[in-house]
Amino acid sequence: MRGRPGKISARAALDFICEAGALKQTRRSGWQVLGIKNAESVADHSFRCAVIGYVLAHMEKADPYKVILMTLFGDMPEARITDLHKMAHSYLDVRKAEDKSFSDQIKGLPDSMRRQLTSIHTEFRRQKSRESIVSRDADILECLIQAKEYHEQGHLKADKFTRKAPTFLKSKSARLLWQLAKKSSLTDWWIKLSRFKR
C-alpha cells in the first residue's frame, strides 16, 4: 500500500495541490439550501472528517493511514463538479461524475500515486473493508456533528439532518460518539479550558 514514491514533476505536483485548494472555496451545498450563510467549505469538512477517521480507525482497530487517505481524498472530485446536494443526486449520476472527475484529477500523477489513490477510491466505493466502513462513518459523523453545531448556533433547520443520518452509521464506535455528541454541548471542550483557577 505505501510502496516507493514515484517521480512527480513539480508542475503536476503544484497543479494537484492548487486544485485541492479549490475545495477551500467550495461551499457545502446542503447547508446553503438550509439558508446557512458562509456555510463550511468542502475542505473544512474533509479536514475534520480525516481527524474523525483517524480516531475511529484506532477505536475500530482499522488501518489509520488508509482511513486518512480515504477521508482526505474522498471529496476531491468536488473541486471539479462542486458539492451537489441530495436534490441534485435525484437528477444526475453523481457517482459516475465523481469517478470520472477523480480519474482525470490524478492523470498527471506518477503511476505509483495513481495506483494508490485509485485503489483507495475503489475500496471506499465498495464499502467492504473495515477501513472503507470507518471512512464512511467518519464522513457521516462529521456531518452530524456539524449539523448539531449549526443547530446550537441558532440554525434550527439543521437538526433535520440528525434524524435520518445516524441510521447509516455502521461501526459501534461511530454510533457511540454520536450518542455522546447528541447529549452534549459541543462547546464543552473549550469552556473547560477557559475556566480560570482563583
Contacts in CASP RR format, 6 or more apart in sequence:
PFRMAT RR
TARGET T0000
AUTHOR 0000-0000-0000
METHOD contacts of the structure
MODEL  1
MRGRPGKISARAALDFICEAGALKQTRRSGWQVLGIKNAESVADHSFRCA
VIGYVLAHMEKADPYKVILMTLFGDMPEARITDLHKMAHSYLDVRKAEDK
SFSDQIKGLPDSMRRQLTSIHTEFRRQKSRESIVSRDADILECLIQAKEY
HEQGHLKADKFTRKAPTFLKSKSARLLWQLAKKSSLTDWWIKLSRFKR
1 63 0 8 1.000
1 65 0 8 1.000
1 66 0 8 1.000
1 116 0 8 1.000
1 119 0 8 1.000
2 65 0 8 1.000
3 112 0 8 1.000
3 116 0 8 1.000
4 112 0 8 1.000
5 110 0 8 1.000
5 112 0 8 1.000
5 113 0 8 1.000
6 110 0 8 1.000
6 111 0 8 1.000
6 112 0 8 1.000
6 113 0 8 1.000
7 110 0 8 1.000
8 109 0 8 1.000
8 110 0 8 1.000
8 113 0 8 1.000
12 108 0 8 1.000
12 109 0 8 1.000
15 108 0 8 1.000
16 105 0 8 1.000
16 106 0 8 1.000
16 108 0 8 1.000
16 109 0 8 1.000
19 76 0 8 1.000
19 79 0 8 1.000
19 80 0 8 1.000
19 105 0 8 1.000
20 43 0 8 1.000
20 76 0 8 1.000
20 79 0 8 1.000
21 43 0 8 1.000
21 79 0 8 1.000
22 79 0 8 1.000
23 41 0 8 1.000
23 42 0 8 1.000
23 43 0 8 1.000
23 46 0 8 1.000
23 75 0 8 1.000
23 76 0 8 1.000
23 78 0 8 1.000
23 79 0 8 1.000
24 41 0 8 1.000
24 42 0 8 1.000
24 43 0 8 1.000
24 44 0 8 1.000
25 41 0 8 1.000
26 41 0 8 1.000
26 42 0 8 1.000
26 43 0 8 1.000
26 78 0 8 1.000
26 79 0 8 1.000
26 82 0 8 1.000
26 83 0 8 1.000
27 39 0 8 1.000
27 40 0 8 1.000
27 41 0 8 1.000
27 42 0 8 1.000
27 83 0 8 1.000
28 39 0 8 1.000
28 40 0 8 1.000
28 41 0 8 1.000
28 42 0 8 1.000
28 44 0 8 1.000
28 45 0 8 1.000
28 83 0 8 1.000
29 82 0 8 1.000
29 83 0 8 1.000
29 84 0 8 1.000
29 85 0 8 1.000
29 88 0 8 1.000
30 39 0 8 1.000
30 83 0 8 1.000
30 85 0 8 1.000
30 86 0 8 1.000
31 39 0 8 1.000
31 40 0 8 1.000
31 146 0 8 1.000
31 150 0 8 1.000
31 158 0 8 1.000
32 39 0 8 1.000
32 85 0 8 1.000
33 85 0 8 1.000
33 87 0 8 1.000
34 150 0 8 1.000
34 155 0 8 1.000
34 157 0 8 1.000
34 158 0 8 1.000
34 160 0 8 1.000
35 155 0 8 1.000
35 157 0 8 1.000
36 150 0 8 1.000
36 155 0 8 1.000
36 158 0 8 1.000
40 146 0 8 1.000
42 75 0 8 1.000
42 78 0 8 1.000
42 79 0 8 1.000
42 83 0 8 1.000
45 75 0 8 1.000
45 142 0 8 1.000
45 143 0 8 1.000
45 146 0 8 1.000
46 71 0 8 1.000
46 72 0 8 1.000
46 74 0 8 1.000
46 75 0 8 1.000
48 142 0 8 1.000
48 145 0 8 1.000
48 146 0 8 1.000
49 71 0 8 1.000
49 72 0 8 1.000
49 75 0 8 1.000
49 138 0 8 1.000
49 139 0 8 1.000
49 142 0 8 1.000
50 68 0 8 1.000
50 71 0 8 1.000
50 72 0 8 1.000
50 138 0 8 1.000
52 71 0 8 1.000
52 138 0 8 1.000
52 141 0 8 1.000
52 142 0 8 1.000
52 145 0 8 1.000
52 177 0 8 1.000
53 64 0 8 1.000
53 67 0 8 1.000
53 68 0 8 1.000
53 71 0 8 1.000
53 134 0 8 1.000
53 135 0 8 1.000
53 137 0 8 1.000
53 138 0 8 1.000
54 64 0 8 1.000
54 67 0 8 1.000
54 68 0 8 1.000
56 62 0 8 1.000
56 67 0 8 1.000
56 134 0 8 1.000
56 137 0 8 1.000
56 138 0 8 1.000
56 141 0 8 1.000
56 171 0 8 1.000
56 173 0 8 1.000
56 174 0 8 1.000
56 177 0 8 1.000
57 63 0 8 1.000
57 64 0 8 1.000
57 66 0 8 1.000
57 67 0 8 1.000
57 68 0 8 1.000
57 131 0 8 1.000
57 134 0 8 1.000
58 64 0 8 1.000
59 171 0 8 1.000
59 173 0 8 1.000
60 130 0 8 1.000
60 134 0 8 1.000
60 171 0 8 1.000
60 172 0 8 1.000
60 173 0 8 1.000
61 130 0 8 1.000
62 130 0 8 1.000
62 131 0 8 1.000
62 134 0 8 1.000
63 131 0 8 1.000
66 120 0 8 1.000
66 123 0 8 1.000
66 131 0 8 1.000
67 131 0 8 1.000
67 134 0 8 1.000
67 135 0 8 1.000
67 138 0 8 1.000
69 116 0 8 1.000
69 117 0 8 1.000
69 120 0 8 1.000
70 120 0 8 1.000
70 123 0 8 1.000
70 124 0 8 1.000
70 131 0 8 1.000
70 132 0 8 1.000
70 135 0 8 1.000
71 135 0 8 1.000
71 138 0 8 1.000
71 139 0 8 1.000
73 102 0 8 1.000
73 117 0 8 1.000
73 120 0 8 1.000
73 121 0 8 1.000
74 121 0 8 1.000
74 124 0 8 1.000
74 135 0 8 1.000
74 139 0 8 1.000
75 83 0 8 1.000
76 102 0 8 1.000
76 105 0 8 1.000
77 97 0 8 1.000
77 98 0 8 1.000
77 99 0 8 1.000
77 101 0 8 1.000
77 102 0 8 1.000
77 105 0 8 1.000
78 98 0 8 1.000
79 101 0 8 1.000
79 105 0 8 1.000
80 101 0 8 1.000
80 104 0 8 1.000
80 105 0 8 1.000
81 94 0 8 1.000
81 97 0 8 1.000
81 98 0 8 1.000
81 101 0 8 1.000
84 92 0 8 1.000
84 94 0 8 1.000
88 94 0 8 1.000
95 125 0 8 1.000
99 121 0 8 1.000
99 125 0 8 1.000
102 117 0 8 1.000
102 121 0 8 1.000
103 118 0 8 1.000
106 113 0 8 1.000
106 114 0 8 1.000
106 117 0 8 1.000
106 118 0 8 1.000
107 114 0 8 1.000
108 114 0 8 1.000
109 117 0 8 1.000
123 129 0 8 1.000
123 131 0 8 1.000
123 132 0 8 1.000
124 132 0 8 1.000
124 135 0 8 1.000
124 136 0 8 1.000
125 132 0 8 1.000
126 132 0 8 1.000
127 133 0 8 1.000
127 136 0 8 1.000
133 170 0 8 1.000
133 171 0 8 1.000
134 171 0 8 1.000
134 174 0 8 1.000
136 168 0 8 1.000
136 170 0 8 1.000
137 169 0 8 1.000
137 170 0 8 1.000
137 171 0 8 1.000
137 173 0 8 1.000
137 174 0 8 1.000
138 174 0 8 1.000
140 165 0 8 1.000
140 166 0 8 1.000
140 168 0 8 1.000
140 169 0 8 1.000
140 174 0 8 1.000
141 169 0 8 1.000
141 174 0 8 1.000
141 177 0 8 1.000
141 178 0 8 1.000
143 161 0 8 1.000
143 165 0 8 1.000
144 161 0 8 1.000
144 162 0 8 1.000
144 165 0 8 1.000
144 166 0 8 1.000
144 178 0 8 1.000
144 181 0 8 1.000
145 181 0 8 1.000
145 186 0 8 1.000
147 158 0 8 1.000
147 159 0 8 1.000
147 161 0 8 1.000
147 162 0 8 1.000
147 165 0 8 1.000
148 158 0 8 1.000
148 159 0 8 1.000
148 162 0 8 1.000
148 181 0 8 1.000
148 182 0 8 1.000
148 186 0 8 1.000
149 186 0 8 1.000
150 158 0 8 1.000
151 158 0 8 1.000
151 159 0 8 1.000
151 162 0 8 1.000
152 185 0 8 1.000
152 186 0 8 1.000
152 187 0 8 1.000
162 182 0 8 1.000
166 175 0 8 1.000
166 178 0 8 1.000
169 175 0 8 1.000
169 178 0 8 1.000
185 191 0 8 1.000
END
